[in-house]
């Protein structure tokens, strides 16, 4: 893919690939059935950037980033339609962030248990809320970018994030009461 981008006039597209491809691929992998499908979709995303190179070059960095994420999201929708696989892949594999000094067995056990509980609670949320949480906290996108990608108002995204976090908090609090 990078070879193809380097051959185009758009070093801007190549730079955007270097900057955004890793996160976009992780997003696409999470929602497809195979690594190959995710890579194909990523290729399609940057093919669209090459195809619309003049418009892409006219955008500022924030708009280019949002545009790439929107195209990736739309490619996923088309992928689902083609494969008739309408199941949204839940947030199964949140990468664990561990403090390098804390590899004691007890800490690892508790950390794994907490992650498993979080995954269980996330699966209980509606798929739209799962996706918004993923885009916000795993992909690091801002509400304005998520709104553009999902074609919703920023206020609706903020409200959905708030409801999702409130629901997770409530689930954790009810769990504390059970202990």
VMD Tcl script that builds the backbone (N, CA, C; Angstrom):
set m [mol new atoms 537]
animate dup $m
set s [atomselect $m all]
$s set {name element resname resid chain x y z} {
  {N N UNK 1 A 0.835 -1.197 0.000}
  {CA C UNK 1 A 0.000 0.000 0.000}
  {C C UNK 1 A 0.874 1.252 0.000}
  {N N UNK 2 A 1.881 1.278 0.867}
  {CA C UNK 2 A 2.739 2.455 0.957}
  {C C UNK 2 A 3.448 2.709 -0.371}
  {N N UNK 3 A 3.844 1.650 -1.081}
  {CA C UNK 3 A 4.490 1.815 -2.386}
  {C C UNK 3 A 3.573 2.537 -3.360}
  {N N UNK 4 A 2.311 2.156 -3.361}
  {CA C UNK 4 A 1.327 2.797 -4.233}
  {C C UNK 4 A 1.199 4.273 -3.889}
  {N N UNK 5 A 1.164 4.569 -2.602}
  {CA C UNK 5 A 1.025 5.963 -2.169}
  {C C UNK 5 A 2.258 6.774 -2.522}
  {N N UNK 6 A 3.432 6.180 -2.397}
  {CA C UNK 6 A 4.661 6.901 -2.715}
  {C C UNK 6 A 4.744 7.253 -4.196}
  {N N UNK 7 A 4.124 6.449 -5.052}
  {CA C UNK 7 A 4.153 6.697 -6.490}
  {C C UNK 7 A 3.201 7.807 -6.894}
  {N N UNK 8 A 2.223 8.100 -6.045}
  {CA C UNK 8 A 1.295 9.183 -6.374}
  {C C UNK 8 A 1.977 10.503 -6.099}
  {N N UNK 9 A 1.425 11.534 -6.683}
  {CA C UNK 9 A 1.971 12.862 -6.464}
  {C C UNK 9 A 1.753 13.296 -5.016}
  {N N UNK 10 A 0.759 12.699 -4.379}
  {CA C UNK 10 A 0.325 13.157 -3.072}
  {C C UNK 10 A 1.167 12.678 -1.915}
  {N N UNK 11 A 2.265 13.343 -1.668}
  {CA C UNK 11 A 3.025 13.002 -0.467}
  {C C UNK 11 A 2.180 13.307 0.770}
  {N N UNK 12 A 1.202 14.180 0.616}
  {CA C UNK 12 A 0.263 14.467 1.697}
  {C C UNK 12 A -0.545 13.216 2.029}
  {N N UNK 13 A -0.956 12.486 1.010}
  {CA C UNK 13 A -1.703 11.245 1.232}
  {C C UNK 13 A -0.796 10.215 1.887}
  {N N UNK 14 A 0.437 10.149 1.440}
  {CA C UNK 14 A 1.401 9.226 2.044}
  {C C UNK 14 A 1.628 9.570 3.514}
  {N N UNK 15 A 1.742 10.853 3.805}
  {CA C UNK 15 A 1.923 11.285 5.198}
  {C C UNK 15 A 0.684 10.954 6.026}
  {N N UNK 16 A -0.486 11.130 5.435}
  {CA C UNK 16 A -1.725 10.789 6.139}
  {C C UNK 16 A -1.797 9.293 6.398}
  {N N UNK 17 A -1.334 8.509 5.443}
  {CA C UNK 17 A -1.299 7.055 5.628}
  {C C UNK 17 A -0.390 6.712 6.812}
  {N N UNK 18 A 0.794 7.292 6.835}
  {CA C UNK 18 A 1.734 7.035 7.931}
  {C C UNK 18 A 1.126 7.413 9.279}
  {N N UNK 19 A 0.385 8.496 9.289}
  {CA C UNK 19 A -0.153 9.021 10.541}
  {C C UNK 19 A -1.396 8.268 11.025}
  {N N UNK 20 A -2.268 7.831 10.107}
  {CA C UNK 20 A -3.581 7.316 10.505}
  {C C UNK 20 A -3.826 5.838 10.217}
  {N N UNK 21 A -3.001 5.211 9.417}
  {CA C UNK 21 A -3.281 3.837 8.973}
  {C C UNK 21 A -3.359 2.847 10.130}
  {N N UNK 22 A -2.490 2.969 11.106}
  {CA C UNK 22 A -2.463 1.999 12.204}
  {C C UNK 22 A -3.784 1.989 12.965}
  {N N UNK 23 A -4.267 3.164 13.326}
  {CA C UNK 23 A -5.536 3.236 14.070}
  {C C UNK 23 A -6.728 2.846 13.208}
  {N N UNK 24 A -6.707 3.284 11.961}
  {CA C UNK 24 A -7.802 2.905 11.065}
  {C C UNK 24 A -7.840 1.391 10.877}
  {N N UNK 25 A -6.673 0.779 10.703}
  {CA C UNK 25 A -6.627 -0.672 10.527}
  {C C UNK 25 A -7.130 -1.383 11.782}
  {N N UNK 26 A -6.756 -0.894 12.948}
  {CA C UNK 26 A -7.242 -1.501 14.198}
  {C C UNK 26 A -8.766 -1.411 14.270}
  {N N UNK 27 A -9.309 -0.270 13.905}
  {CA C UNK 27 A -10.766 -0.085 13.885}
  {C C UNK 27 A -11.414 -1.057 12.900}
  {N N UNK 28 A -10.859 -1.156 11.714}
  {CA C UNK 28 A -11.427 -2.035 10.693}
  {C C UNK 28 A -11.292 -3.505 11.088}
  {N N UNK 29 A -10.172 -3.874 11.688}
  {CA C UNK 29 A -9.977 -5.262 12.125}
  {C C UNK 29 A -10.992 -5.647 13.182}
  {N N UNK 30 A -11.299 -4.724 14.053}
  {CA C UNK 30 A -12.246 -4.997 15.127}
  {C C UNK 30 A -13.635 -5.325 14.577}
  {N N UNK 31 A -13.949 -4.786 13.426}
  {CA C UNK 31 A -15.301 -4.918 12.891}
  {C C UNK 31 A -15.418 -5.821 11.665}
  {N N UNK 32 A -14.356 -6.497 11.310}
  {CA C UNK 32 A -14.417 -7.409 10.169}
  {C C UNK 32 A -14.057 -8.814 10.619}
  {N N UNK 33 A -14.275 -9.759 9.717}
  {CA C UNK 33 A -14.051 -11.158 10.084}
  {C C UNK 33 A -12.613 -11.610 9.891}
  {N N UNK 34 A -11.794 -10.817 9.218}
  {CA C UNK 34 A -10.416 -11.251 8.999}
  {C C UNK 34 A -9.478 -10.063 8.828}
  {N N UNK 35 A -8.216 -10.332 9.030}
  {CA C UNK 35 A -7.164 -9.340 8.823}
  {C C UNK 35 A -7.175 -8.879 7.360}
  {N N UNK 36 A -7.354 -9.822 6.451}
  {CA C UNK 36 A -7.330 -9.507 5.022}
  {C C UNK 36 A -8.466 -8.561 4.641}
  {N N UNK 37 A -9.652 -8.805 5.182}
  {CA C UNK 37 A -10.779 -7.913 4.900}
  {C C UNK 37 A -10.489 -6.504 5.409}
  {N N UNK 38 A -9.919 -6.413 6.599}
  {CA C UNK 38 A -9.587 -5.105 7.171}
  {C C UNK 38 A -8.554 -4.388 6.306}
  {N N UNK 39 A -7.549 -5.116 5.851}
  {CA C UNK 39 A -6.527 -4.507 4.997}
  {C C UNK 39 A -7.116 -4.059 3.664}
  {N N UNK 40 A -8.026 -4.857 3.109}
  {CA C UNK 40 A -8.692 -4.467 1.863}
  {C C UNK 40 A -9.491 -3.178 2.049}
  {N N UNK 41 A -10.194 -3.087 3.168}
  {CA C UNK 41 A -10.977 -1.880 3.438}
  {C C UNK 41 A -10.062 -0.675 3.631}
  {N N UNK 42 A -8.938 -0.872 4.316}
  {CA C UNK 42 A -7.981 0.225 4.500}
  {C C UNK 42 A -7.453 0.687 3.141}
  {N N UNK 43 A -7.149 -0.267 2.290}
  {CA C UNK 43 A -6.703 0.069 0.939}
  {C C UNK 43 A -7.770 0.905 0.233}
  {N N UNK 44 A -9.031 0.500 0.356}
  {CA C UNK 44 A -10.136 1.237 -0.267}
  {C C UNK 44 A -10.237 2.665 0.269}
  {N N UNK 45 A -10.002 2.824 1.572}
  {CA C UNK 45 A -10.061 4.159 2.180}
  {C C UNK 45 A -9.027 5.073 1.530}
  {N N UNK 46 A -7.798 4.588 1.413}
  {CA C UNK 46 A -6.750 5.445 0.856}
  {C C UNK 46 A -6.836 5.544 -0.671}
  {N N UNK 47 A -7.458 4.565 -1.302}
  {CA C UNK 47 A -7.739 4.687 -2.732}
  {C C UNK 47 A -8.687 5.869 -2.954}
  {N N UNK 48 A -9.673 6.007 -2.074}
  {CA C UNK 48 A -10.608 7.138 -2.172}
  {C C UNK 48 A -9.861 8.462 -1.979}
  {N N UNK 49 A -8.880 8.472 -1.084}
  {CA C UNK 49 A -8.090 9.694 -0.880}
  {C C UNK 49 A -7.320 10.041 -2.152}
  {N N UNK 50 A -6.758 9.019 -2.807}
  {CA C UNK 50 A -6.033 9.254 -4.061}
  {C C UNK 50 A -7.004 9.728 -5.139}
  {N N UNK 51 A -8.149 9.093 -5.198}
  {CA C UNK 51 A -9.162 9.427 -6.203}
  {C C UNK 51 A -9.649 10.872 -6.044}
  {N N UNK 52 A -9.728 11.323 -4.807}
  {CA C UNK 52 A -10.197 12.686 -4.513}
  {C C UNK 52 A -9.047 13.535 -3.977}
  {N N UNK 53 A -7.892 13.387 -4.601}
  {CA C UNK 53 A -6.664 14.006 -4.099}
  {C C UNK 53 A -6.762 15.526 -3.972}
  {N N UNK 54 A -7.375 16.181 -4.937}
  {CA C UNK 54 A -7.450 17.646 -4.879}
  {C C UNK 54 A -8.290 18.115 -3.695}
  {N N UNK 55 A -9.446 17.477 -3.495}
  {CA C UNK 55 A -10.286 17.849 -2.356}
  {C C UNK 55 A -9.568 17.512 -1.044}
  {N N UNK 56 A -8.895 16.371 -1.018}
  {CA C UNK 56 A -8.173 15.929 0.180}
  {C C UNK 56 A -7.081 16.935 0.536}
  {N N UNK 57 A -6.362 17.401 -0.465}
  {CA C UNK 57 A -5.273 18.354 -0.233}
  {C C UNK 57 A -5.792 19.702 0.250}
  {N N UNK 58 A -7.020 20.046 -0.131}
  {CA C UNK 58 A -7.582 21.341 0.257}
  {C C UNK 58 A -8.056 21.368 1.712}
  {N N UNK 59 A -8.152 20.195 2.339}
  {CA C UNK 59 A -8.640 20.116 3.721}
  {C C UNK 59 A -7.509 20.400 4.705}
  {N N UNK 60 A -7.897 20.911 5.885}
  {CA C UNK 60 A -6.899 21.011 6.951}
  {C C UNK 60 A -6.748 19.637 7.608}
  {N N UNK 61 A -5.787 19.491 8.485}
  {CA C UNK 61 A -5.462 18.183 9.075}
  {C C UNK 61 A -6.655 17.557 9.794}
  {N N UNK 62 A -7.397 18.351 10.548}
  {CA C UNK 62 A -8.548 17.814 11.286}
  {C C UNK 62 A -9.619 17.281 10.333}
  {N N UNK 63 A -9.884 18.023 9.273}
  {CA C UNK 63 A -10.893 17.570 8.310}
  {C C UNK 63 A -10.420 16.329 7.556}
  {N N UNK 64 A -9.116 16.248 7.253}
  {CA C UNK 64 A -8.594 15.038 6.593}
  {C C UNK 64 A -8.774 13.824 7.487}
  {N N UNK 65 A -8.467 13.995 8.764}
  {CA C UNK 65 A -8.619 12.892 9.718}
  {C C UNK 65 A -10.082 12.452 9.785}
  {N N UNK 66 A -10.982 13.402 9.939}
  {CA C UNK 66 A -12.414 13.085 9.994}
  {C C UNK 66 A -12.878 12.440 8.697}
  {N N UNK 67 A -12.385 12.956 7.573}
  {CA C UNK 67 A -12.770 12.409 6.278}
  {C C UNK 67 A -12.336 10.943 6.181}
  {N N UNK 68 A -11.106 10.633 6.586}
  {CA C UNK 68 A -10.613 9.249 6.533}
  {C C UNK 68 A -11.464 8.331 7.408}
  {N N UNK 69 A -11.800 8.795 8.613}
  {CA C UNK 69 A -12.617 7.972 9.514}
  {C C UNK 69 A -14.028 7.784 8.964}
  {N N UNK 70 A -14.573 8.819 8.346}
  {CA C UNK 70 A -15.905 8.706 7.752}
  {C C UNK 70 A -15.894 7.708 6.602}
  {N N UNK 71 A -14.883 7.791 5.755}
  {CA C UNK 71 A -14.779 6.845 4.641}
  {C C UNK 71 A -14.622 5.425 5.183}
  {N N UNK 72 A -13.798 5.249 6.219}
  {CA C UNK 72 A -13.614 3.916 6.816}
  {C C UNK 72 A -14.940 3.385 7.354}
  {N N UNK 73 A -15.683 4.236 8.030}
  {CA C UNK 73 A -16.989 3.840 8.567}
  {C C UNK 73 A -17.937 3.441 7.433}
  {N N UNK 74 A -17.965 4.238 6.377}
  {CA C UNK 74 A -18.834 3.931 5.240}
  {C C UNK 74 A -18.406 2.642 4.538}
  {N N UNK 75 A -17.109 2.417 4.447}
  {CA C UNK 75 A -16.615 1.163 3.848}
  {C C UNK 75 A -17.057 -0.033 4.690}
  {N N UNK 76 A -17.065 0.128 6.004}
  {CA C UNK 76 A -17.548 -0.943 6.876}
  {C C UNK 76 A -19.028 -1.227 6.639}
  {N N UNK 77 A -19.805 -0.176 6.506}
  {CA C UNK 77 A -21.239 -0.351 6.248}
  {C C UNK 77 A -21.432 -1.134 4.952}
  {N N UNK 78 A -20.688 -0.760 3.913}
  {CA C UNK 78 A -20.779 -1.488 2.643}
  {C C UNK 78 A -20.314 -2.932 2.804}
  {N N UNK 79 A -19.289 -3.140 3.593}
  {CA C UNK 79 A -18.783 -4.492 3.867}
  {C C UNK 79 A -19.876 -5.339 4.517}
  {N N UNK 80 A -20.563 -4.765 5.508}
  {CA C UNK 80 A -21.654 -5.490 6.172}
  {C C UNK 80 A -22.760 -5.838 5.182}
  {N N UNK 81 A -23.089 -4.905 4.323}
  {CA C UNK 81 A -24.133 -5.164 3.329}
  {C C UNK 81 A -23.714 -6.295 2.388}
  {N N UNK 82 A -22.457 -6.264 1.962}
  {CA C UNK 82 A -21.972 -7.297 1.039}
  {C C UNK 82 A -21.931 -8.667 1.689}
  {N N UNK 83 A -21.501 -8.728 2.922}
  {CA C UNK 83 A -21.326 -10.028 3.573}
  {C C UNK 83 A -22.568 -10.466 4.334}
  {N N UNK 84 A -23.549 -9.580 4.413}
  {CA C UNK 84 A -24.772 -9.865 5.168}
  {C C UNK 84 A -24.478 -10.177 6.630}
  {N N UNK 85 A -23.362 -9.731 7.103}
  {CA C UNK 85 A -22.983 -9.915 8.500}
  {C C UNK 85 A -23.301 -8.619 9.221}
  {N N UNK 86 A -24.461 -8.542 9.797}
  {CA C UNK 86 A -24.902 -7.304 10.425}
  {C C UNK 86 A -24.575 -7.233 11.908}
  {N N UNK 87 A -23.911 -8.252 12.420}
  {CA C UNK 87 A -23.543 -8.217 13.828}
  {C C UNK 87 A -22.385 -7.258 14.029}
  {N N UNK 88 A -22.545 -6.390 14.993}
  {CA C UNK 88 A -21.471 -5.482 15.363}
  {C C UNK 88 A -20.542 -6.225 16.302}
  {N N UNK 89 A -19.295 -6.208 16.011}
  {CA C UNK 89 A -18.345 -6.901 16.871}
  {C C UNK 89 A -18.181 -6.077 18.138}
  {N N UNK 90 A -18.483 -6.662 19.297}
  {CA C UNK 90 A -18.369 -5.896 20.532}
  {C C UNK 90 A -16.916 -5.610 20.879}
  {N N UNK 91 A -16.756 -4.748 21.828}
  {CA C UNK 91 A -15.414 -4.369 22.260}
  {C C UNK 91 A -14.807 -5.506 23.073}
  {N N UNK 92 A -14.282 -6.507 22.386}
  {CA C UNK 92 A -13.761 -7.687 23.066}
  {C C UNK 92 A -12.316 -7.536 23.515}
  {N N UNK 93 A -11.572 -6.796 22.750}
  {CA C UNK 93 A -10.132 -6.848 22.956}
  {C C UNK 93 A -9.533 -5.508 23.350}
  {N N UNK 94 A -10.113 -4.849 24.323}
  {CA C UNK 94 A -9.487 -3.605 24.756}
  {C C UNK 94 A -8.061 -3.914 25.184}
  {N N UNK 95 A -7.155 -3.136 24.660}
  {CA C UNK 95 A -5.768 -3.384 25.029}
  {C C UNK 95 A -5.578 -2.995 26.488}
  {N N UNK 96 A -4.943 -3.907 27.207}
  {CA C UNK 96 A -4.721 -3.609 28.614}
  {C C UNK 96 A -3.533 -2.676 28.749}
  {N N UNK 97 A -3.741 -1.703 29.584}
  {CA C UNK 97 A -2.689 -0.741 29.860}
  {C C UNK 97 A -2.183 -1.041 31.259}
  {N N UNK 98 A -0.983 -1.513 31.301}
  {CA C UNK 98 A -0.431 -1.912 32.590}
  {C C UNK 98 A 0.777 -1.053 32.930}
  {N N UNK 99 A 0.852 -0.699 34.147}
  {CA C UNK 99 A 2.013 0.012 34.635}
  {C C UNK 99 A 3.183 -0.968 34.667}
  {N N UNK 100 A 4.307 -0.596 34.076}
  {CA C UNK 100 A 5.424 -1.530 33.934}
  {C C UNK 100 A 5.954 -2.028 35.279}
  {N N UNK 101 A 5.718 -1.301 36.344}
  {CA C UNK 101 A 6.210 -1.732 37.653}
  {C C UNK 101 A 5.246 -2.696 38.342}
  {N N UNK 102 A 4.074 -2.896 37.785}
  {CA C UNK 102 A 3.042 -3.670 38.479}
  {C C UNK 102 A 2.755 -4.989 37.782}
  {N N UNK 103 A 3.674 -5.876 37.802}
  {CA C UNK 103 A 3.448 -7.190 37.213}
  {C C UNK 103 A 3.354 -8.270 38.272}
  {N N UNK 104 A 2.978 -7.884 39.476}
  {CA C UNK 104 A 2.784 -8.872 40.524}
  {C C UNK 104 A 1.584 -9.735 40.162}
  {N N UNK 105 A 1.602 -11.007 40.538}
  {CA C UNK 105 A 0.498 -11.908 40.181}
  {C C UNK 105 A -0.862 -11.404 40.660}
  {N N UNK 106 A -0.926 -10.858 41.874}
  {CA C UNK 106 A -2.208 -10.385 42.399}
  {C C UNK 106 A -2.743 -9.229 41.559}
  {N N UNK 107 A -1.844 -8.324 41.211}
  {CA C UNK 107 A -2.258 -7.177 40.410}
  {C C UNK 107 A -2.748 -7.642 39.040}
  {N N UNK 108 A -1.993 -8.538 38.419}
  {CA C UNK 108 A -2.379 -9.050 37.100}
  {C C UNK 108 A -3.733 -9.740 37.163}
  {N N UNK 109 A -3.942 -10.529 38.200}
  {CA C UNK 109 A -5.214 -11.232 38.352}
  {C C UNK 109 A -6.362 -10.236 38.486}
  {N N UNK 110 A -6.185 -9.244 39.369}
  {CA C UNK 110 A -7.236 -8.243 39.574}
  {C C UNK 110 A -7.477 -7.427 38.307}
  {N N UNK 111 A -6.395 -7.067 37.629}
  {CA C UNK 111 A -6.520 -6.294 36.392}
  {C C UNK 111 A -7.302 -7.084 35.346}
  {N N UNK 112 A -6.968 -8.363 35.187}
  {CA C UNK 112 A -7.675 -9.204 34.215}
  {C C UNK 112 A -9.143 -9.363 34.587}
  {N N UNK 113 A -9.406 -9.509 35.874}
  {CA C UNK 113 A -10.789 -9.651 36.334}
  {C C UNK 113 A -11.585 -8.373 36.046}
  {N N UNK 114 A -10.979 -7.213 36.326}
  {CA C UNK 114 A -11.654 -5.942 36.063}
  {C C UNK 114 A -11.919 -5.756 34.570}
  {N N UNK 115 A -10.948 -6.136 33.736}
  {CA C UNK 115 A -11.138 -6.015 32.292}
  {C C UNK 115 A -12.263 -6.931 31.813}
  {N N UNK 116 A -12.326 -8.134 32.363}
  {CA C UNK 116 A -13.385 -9.076 31.978}
  {C C UNK 116 A -14.758 -8.532 32.371}
  {N N UNK 117 A -14.834 -7.930 33.549}
  {CA C UNK 117 A -16.097 -7.350 34.008}
  {C C UNK 117 A -16.491 -6.181 33.108}
  {N N UNK 118 A -15.522 -5.332 32.775}
  {CA C UNK 118 A -15.801 -4.208 31.882}
  {C C UNK 118 A -16.305 -4.712 30.533}
  {N N UNK 119 A -15.662 -5.734 29.990}
  {CA C UNK 119 A -16.095 -6.301 28.708}
  {C C UNK 119 A -17.529 -6.823 28.797}
  {N N UNK 120 A -17.834 -7.485 29.901}
  {CA C UNK 120 A -19.185 -8.017 30.105}
  {C C UNK 120 A -20.207 -6.879 30.120}
  {N N UNK 121 A -19.886 -5.802 30.830}
  {CA C UNK 121 A -20.795 -4.661 30.905}
  {C C UNK 121 A -20.929 -3.962 29.552}
  {N N UNK 122 A -19.809 -3.831 28.830}
  {CA C UNK 122 A -19.868 -3.195 27.515}
  {C C UNK 122 A -20.781 -3.966 26.571}
  {N N UNK 123 A -20.748 -5.282 26.651}
  {CA C UNK 123 A -21.590 -6.112 25.785}
  {C C UNK 123 A -23.075 -5.911 26.068}
  {N N UNK 124 A -23.392 -5.435 27.266}
  {CA C UNK 124 A -24.791 -5.207 27.628}
  {C C UNK 124 A -25.329 -3.892 27.055}
  {N N UNK 125 A -24.438 -3.008 26.643}
  {CA C UNK 125 A -24.858 -1.730 26.069}
  {C C UNK 125 A -25.327 -1.933 24.630}
  {N N UNK 126 A -26.202 -1.050 24.149}
  {CA C UNK 126 A -26.590 -1.111 22.734}
  {C C UNK 126 A -25.359 -0.940 21.835}
  {N N UNK 127 A -25.431 -1.504 20.655}
  {CA C UNK 127 A -24.294 -1.491 19.738}
  {C C UNK 127 A -23.851 -0.077 19.378}
  {N N UNK 128 A -24.786 0.840 19.242}
  {CA C UNK 128 A -24.435 2.226 18.917}
  {C C UNK 128 A -23.597 2.840 20.033}
  {N N UNK 129 A -23.959 2.555 21.287}
  {CA C UNK 129 A -23.189 3.073 22.416}
  {C C UNK 129 A -21.804 2.430 22.460}
  {N N UNK 130 A -21.721 1.141 22.145}
  {CA C UNK 130 A -20.421 0.472 22.101}
  {C C UNK 130 A -19.509 1.149 21.080}
  {N N UNK 131 A -20.072 1.452 19.912}
  {CA C UNK 131 A -19.264 2.058 18.859}
  {C C UNK 131 A -18.791 3.452 19.256}
  {N N UNK 132 A -19.667 4.244 19.844}
  {CA C UNK 132 A -19.286 5.596 20.258}
  {C C UNK 132 A -18.194 5.529 21.331}
  {N N UNK 133 A -18.332 4.623 22.292}
  {CA C UNK 133 A -17.297 4.464 23.316}
  {C C UNK 133 A -15.974 4.029 22.694}
  {N N UNK 134 A -16.032 3.108 21.742}
  {CA C UNK 134 A -14.816 2.649 21.080}
  {C C UNK 134 A -14.129 3.805 20.351}
  {N N UNK 135 A -14.896 4.551 19.564}
  {CA C UNK 135 A -14.313 5.650 18.798}
  {C C UNK 135 A -13.730 6.717 19.716}
  {N N UNK 136 A -14.393 6.964 20.838}
  {CA C UNK 136 A -13.926 8.008 21.749}
  {C C UNK 136 A -12.700 7.570 22.553}
  {N N UNK 137 A -12.780 6.406 23.181}
  {CA C UNK 137 A -11.747 6.045 24.142}
  {C C UNK 137 A -10.653 5.141 23.582}
  {N N UNK 138 A -10.959 4.310 22.616}
  {CA C UNK 138 A -9.926 3.449 22.051}
  {C C UNK 138 A -9.248 4.123 20.869}
  {N N UNK 139 A -10.038 4.784 20.025}
  {CA C UNK 139 A -9.464 5.447 18.858}
  {C C UNK 139 A -9.046 6.881 19.155}
  {N N UNK 140 A -9.519 7.429 20.269}
  {CA C UNK 140 A -9.093 8.768 20.673}
  {C C UNK 140 A -9.705 9.901 19.866}
  {N N UNK 141 A -10.845 9.656 19.247}
  {CA C UNK 141 A -11.482 10.708 18.460}
  {C C UNK 141 A -12.305 11.628 19.357}
  {N N UNK 142 A -12.421 12.882 18.927}
  {CA C UNK 142 A -13.236 13.841 19.666}
  {C C UNK 142 A -14.691 13.716 19.220}
  {N N UNK 143 A -15.583 14.279 20.013}
  {CA C UNK 143 A -17.025 14.184 19.731}
  {C C UNK 143 A -17.375 14.764 18.363}
  {N N UNK 144 A -16.724 15.862 17.983}
  {CA C UNK 144 A -17.021 16.453 16.674}
  {C C UNK 144 A -16.662 15.482 15.550}
  {N N UNK 145 A -15.549 14.780 15.699}
  {CA C UNK 145 A -15.137 13.820 14.671}
  {C C UNK 145 A -16.075 12.612 14.638}
  {N N UNK 146 A -16.459 12.139 15.817}
  {CA C UNK 146 A -17.382 11.003 15.887}
  {C C UNK 146 A -18.716 11.383 15.244}
  {N N UNK 147 A -19.166 12.602 15.503}
  {CA C UNK 147 A -20.431 13.068 14.925}
  {C C UNK 147 A -20.362 13.077 13.400}
  {N N UNK 148 A -19.247 13.537 12.855}
  {CA C UNK 148 A -19.100 13.540 11.394}
  {C C UNK 148 A -19.098 12.119 10.844}
  {N N UNK 149 A -18.384 11.228 11.512}
  {CA C UNK 149 A -18.266 9.840 11.046}
  {C C UNK 149 A -19.619 9.151 11.048}
  {N N UNK 150 A -20.358 9.319 12.146}
  {CA C UNK 150 A -21.639 8.622 12.295}
  {C C UNK 150 A -22.822 9.411 11.738}
  {N N UNK 151 A -22.518 10.611 11.224}
  {CA C UNK 151 A -23.553 11.480 10.641}
  {C C UNK 151 A -24.657 11.781 11.654}
  {N N UNK 152 A -24.220 12.192 12.836}
  {CA C UNK 152 A -25.146 12.600 13.894}
  {C C UNK 152 A -24.703 13.965 14.409}
  {N N UNK 153 A -25.567 14.601 15.152}
  {CA C UNK 153 A -25.211 15.883 15.751}
  {C C UNK 153 A -24.225 15.656 16.895}
  {N N UNK 154 A -23.355 16.616 17.088}
  {CA C UNK 154 A -22.374 16.511 18.168}
  {C C UNK 154 A -23.071 16.381 19.522}
  {N N UNK 155 A -24.162 17.107 19.708}
  {CA C UNK 155 A -24.915 17.015 20.961}
  {C C UNK 155 A -25.453 15.614 21.203}
  {N N UNK 156 A -25.879 14.952 20.131}
  {CA C UNK 156 A -26.385 13.577 20.260}
  {C C UNK 156 A -25.256 12.631 20.665}
  {N N UNK 157 A -24.071 12.852 20.124}
  {CA C UNK 157 A -22.911 12.014 20.479}
  {C C UNK 157 A -22.544 12.237 21.940}
  {N N UNK 158 A -22.518 13.501 22.358}
  {CA C UNK 158 A -22.191 13.794 23.761}
  {C C UNK 158 A -23.221 13.160 24.704}
  {N N UNK 159 A -24.491 13.245 24.327}
  {CA C UNK 159 A -25.548 12.645 25.152}
  {C C UNK 159 A -25.392 11.125 25.200}
  {N N UNK 160 A -25.068 10.522 24.065}
  {CA C UNK 160 A -24.890 9.070 24.026}
  {C C UNK 160 A -23.689 8.648 24.881}
  {N N UNK 161 A -22.604 9.405 24.811}
  {CA C UNK 161 A -21.440 9.112 25.655}
  {C C UNK 161 A -21.805 9.223 27.130}
  {N N UNK 162 A -22.522 10.268 27.465}
  {CA C UNK 162 A -22.925 10.479 28.853}
  {C C UNK 162 A -23.809 9.339 29.348}
  {N N UNK 163 A -24.804 8.961 28.541}
  {CA C UNK 163 A -25.689 7.846 28.920}
  {C C UNK 163 A -24.908 6.542 29.053}
  {N N UNK 164 A -23.982 6.315 28.140}
  {CA C UNK 164 A -23.190 5.081 28.162}
  {C C UNK 164 A -22.333 5.008 29.418}
  {N N UNK 165 A -21.662 6.100 29.730}
  {CA C UNK 165 A -20.804 6.120 30.919}
  {C C UNK 165 A -21.635 6.009 32.193}
  {N N UNK 166 A -22.810 6.660 32.202}
  {CA C UNK 166 A -23.698 6.559 33.356}
  {C C UNK 166 A -24.164 5.115 33.542}
  {N N UNK 167 A -24.497 4.446 32.445}
  {CA C UNK 167 A -24.938 3.045 32.516}
  {C C UNK 167 A -23.810 2.150 33.033}
  {N N UNK 168 A -22.593 2.365 32.539}
  {CA C UNK 168 A -21.454 1.573 33.024}
  {C C UNK 168 A -21.207 1.827 34.509}
  {N N UNK 169 A -21.278 3.098 34.897}
  {CA C UNK 169 A -21.074 3.446 36.307}
  {C C UNK 169 A -22.117 2.755 37.179}
  {N N UNK 170 A -23.363 2.767 36.732}
  {CA C UNK 170 A -24.446 2.123 37.470}
  {C C UNK 170 A -24.206 0.619 37.592}
  {N N UNK 171 A -23.738 -0.005 36.519}
  {CA C UNK 171 A -23.449 -1.443 36.563}
  {C C UNK 171 A -22.342 -1.747 37.571}
  {N N UNK 172 A -21.301 -0.914 37.578}
  {CA C UNK 172 A -20.205 -1.124 38.522}
  {C C UNK 172 A -20.662 -0.894 39.958}
  {N N UNK 173 A -21.501 0.135 40.163}
  {CA C UNK 173 A -21.986 0.408 41.517}
  {C C UNK 173 A -22.886 -0.705 42.023}
  {N N UNK 174 A -23.722 -1.252 41.158}
  {CA C UNK 174 A -24.586 -2.357 41.594}
  {C C UNK 174 A -23.750 -3.596 41.898}
  {N N UNK 175 A -22.642 -3.748 41.207}
  {CA C UNK 175 A -21.737 -4.870 41.478}
  {C C UNK 175 A -21.095 -4.707 42.855}
  {N N UNK 176 A -20.711 -3.469 43.189}
  {CA C UNK 176 A -20.107 -3.214 44.504}
  {C C UNK 176 A -21.078 -3.579 45.617}
  {N N UNK 177 A -22.360 -3.299 45.386}
  {CA C UNK 177 A -23.379 -3.627 46.379}
  {C C UNK 177 A -23.535 -5.123 46.569}
  {N N UNK 178 A -23.228 -5.893 45.535}
  {CA C UNK 178 A -23.350 -7.353 45.605}
  {C C UNK 178 A -22.168 -8.004 46.311}
  {N N UNK 179 A -21.074 -7.285 46.425}
  {CA C UNK 179 A -19.861 -7.880 47.020}
  {C C UNK 179 A -19.905 -7.836 48.521}
}
mol reanalyze $m
mol bondsrecalc $m
mol representation Tube
mol addrep $m
